[in-house]
Amino acid sequence: MCLATLTISQISDYFVVTDPDEVFPTASPIDWSNPDYKTVKVNWREDLTELERRRLLTQLLPQAPYREWVDKFKRPEEVMDTVHDHI
């Protein structure tokens, strides 16, 4: 979830907690392993536009250069002998 990785100074600018009585921090990143947050449910604010949501979510995209990502993966012809081994 983006609240575990992104730094947001005011979570309430983007999200609402479904139960206002829940204990919840005002900023992120959030350590969801904290037992106080076990039952917390967070939703996007309804008044946010799709563009505002996407701006926040784009911060989650990998920042590595394209060439670096391409070099990590194999081409289809490199895996043809092993791709169906699990079947």
Secondary structure as GFF3:
##gff-version 3
##sequence-region A 1 87
A	DSSP	alpha_helix	2	5	.	.	.	ID=ss1
A	DSSP	three_ten_helix	11	13	.	.	.	ID=ss2
A	DSSP	beta_strand	15	17	.	.	.	ID=ss3
A	DSSP	three_ten_helix	35	37	.	.	.	ID=ss4
A	DSSP	beta_strand	42	44	.	.	.	ID=ss5
A	DSSP	alpha_helix	50	58	.	.	.	ID=ss6
A	DSSP	alpha_helix	66	72	.	.	.	ID=ss7
A	DSSP	alpha_helix	76	79	.	.	.	ID=ss8
###
